[in-house]
C-alpha cells in the first residue's frame, strides 16, 4: 500500500474509528494508530481495509476496556474538546452525540455501516452476529437515533 | 425494508460531522506507518549484534576496571548517605527473579533488535496480556 492510499484511508476512516474506540477506552488515538501501522506492515493486504480496521480497532478497544482502564465520559469529552482540530460549535449535533444513547455494540454497527460502508455480514462479524441479526439490530438502533435527532430539533 | 435497501436515515447520518482528528495525530500516524514500512523485513545485522554484545561487555565488566572509583570518593560517600541500607548481594541463578529475567530479556532485545522491540502500550496494565502488534499483522496477512 502506498502512502497516498494510506493517507486517504486515514482521512476517510480515522474519525469513525476514533469515535468507536473512544466510547470504550481513553487511549483511542494509540489504538487507531496501532491498527493503521499493523495494516501497512501486513505482508498480504486484507480484502476489505475498512472491515479489517473496524474489526481490529474494536478488538483493541475491548482489550483495553477489559483491562480496566477507563475514564469518566465527561473527562474524555473535556480532553477531546481540548485536542480537537477544526470548529465544533458548542451545542452542535455531531454523529457521536447522535449515537451516544446506543449500546456500544450497536454504535459499532452503525459506525461501521454508515462510515465504513461495511455490509451487514461484515458488520455482524464485528460483534459476533449473523448478517440477519446485525440488520435487525441496526434497524432498531436507527430508530433510537431517529428519536434522538427529532428530540434535538 | 430489506438489508439491501439503505436506511432512510443513513444519508442524514453521513452528513453529521464527527469530531476532527487531534492536532498532529494524522501526521504521526503516517510517519509511524512509513517508519514501520521502512523497517519491514529488516533483520539485525551481525555488526549490530556484535556492537550490542561489546557494549554490554564494556559497561558490565570493563568500566569499573578502566575507571576505578577510589574507596573514599565523593560518589561513594553520596551513595552511602542516600541509601545506607543497600547491600551488595551476589546473584546466583537460583535467586534471579522473573522481573530480573524480564528486564534482562528486554535489554537484550533492545540491543539486538533496536528500540522498536520495546513492548507497546503497556499502560493497559498487567491483568491482561495486551494484543500484540505482531498478532494483528499476522491476522491482517491471512
Interface residues (C-beta under 8 A of the other chain):
Chain A: X3 X6 X7 X10 X11 X14 X15 X16 X18 X19 X27 X29 X30 X31 X32 X33 X34 X35 X36 X37 X38 X39 X40 X41 X42 X43 X44 X45 X46 X52 X56 X59 X60 X63 X64 X66 X67 X68 X69 X80 X83 X84 X85 X86 X88 X92 X93 X94 X95 X96 X98 X110 X113 X114 X115 X120 X131 X132 X135 X138 X139 X142 X145 X146 X149
Chain B: X1 X3 X7 X9 X10 X12 X13 X14 X16 X17 X18 X19 X20 X21 X22 X23 X25 X26 X28 X29 X30 X32 X33 X34 X36 X37 X40 X120 X121 X123 X124 X125 X127 X128 X130 X131 X133 X136 X137 X139 X140 X141 X142
